[in-house]
Each structure stands twice: as structure tokens, then as C-alpha cells.
Amino acid sequence: MENHSTKITAHGNLIQSYLIYCISLWGSSLRSAKMNKLFVLQKKCIRIVVGKTVKENGRFQHTKPLFRSLNILTIFNLYTYFTAAEVMKILCTKSPGLLLNYFQVSVRSNRLIFPKFKYECFKAKSFIYNGSKIVNYLIEQDIPYFGLISISVFKARLKQHLLVIQSLSRSGDDTWLPCNHDLFSDVRL
């Protein structure tokens, strides 16, 4: 029988490595139908990795408990994780300089100032805008990006925070909720 770490390794090597390739750039299309299709594919792959491919009473088992037991982030939360990690690296290492110049830090609050866009359609797809939005949210959640912690500690705290959000549910209900994937969802528990 395969153990827990073998399943996580299989998922990381066979599935997640493809999902995360440049995700901080292409993942800004979170609300698209294609991103939802990737999430469905990710759920199917999780079922295969853990061997839960048989339907019970005509339905597949919910994947939320599977993600929770393996400590695996959904595609949506992988985008948040890697975008925040990239912004953290840019701000801490002060390189690459070309990207660093786009991130403006408020002197009073250490929050990132949102860049101005001539056209609204570019804003939602911008790495700079989404990265600033995510990092500002993390500051509110007491996960600072500046000087207080190392990049590895930041990543560990961020992953733990995303796993907690991802596993939120209504009592006795393991269905996915918008707040499990979207830090800025209107749905709160």
C-alpha cells in the first residue's frame, strides 16, 4: 500500500509541476472557464493519485477532503501562492530592477500602491496589480512581506494560510465554496 508521502510526491512530480509552470503570469485569468476546466482536471488527477476513481451511489467522492489530507493547494490557490512568492522575492532581493520599479511601497503603511492603468481590461490581467492586491491582503492577515521574515518562512506561513482558507466549509458540507479559492470572494464563513 502506498503511503502518504508517496502520494504527495506523485502529485508533485506528475501533476503540480505542469500546473505551476509560469502560473504567476498566466494565472491571472482565474475567472475564466479554462481555469475552471484546469481545476476539474486537477480534481480528477487527485482522485487517481489516491485511488478514489470509483463512484459511490452514482457520484464521485468530494475532493475537498482529499486536498485537505494531502495538504495540496488548488490551482486557484497555487496562483495566489506563487504570485505572492514572486512579489516577495522581487521586493526582498530588489531584482529584477525592471519589475521592482513597478512596485511602489507606501511609506506610511508598507502596503503596495496599486499601479494606474489607462484601460481597466489590462488591470485584471496584470501581474503587478494582482501581486500588489495579494500582498496587501496578506499584510492584513499578519503575513508581512518586508524585512521581518525570510522568504522560506513567508512561503510556509502563506501556504498554511491558504490551506486553512481552502478547507473552510459549512457544517457537514464538503462542497467547494468561492471563498476556498478567491481571497477576495464575497462569501465568508
Salt bridges, closest charged atoms under 4 A:
GLU86 OE2 - LYS89 NZ 3.61
GLU120 OE1 - LYS123 NZ 3.31
GLU140 OE2 - ARG111 NH1 3.11
ASP174 OD1 - ARG68 NH2 3.48
ASP182 OD2 - ARG31 NH2 2.92
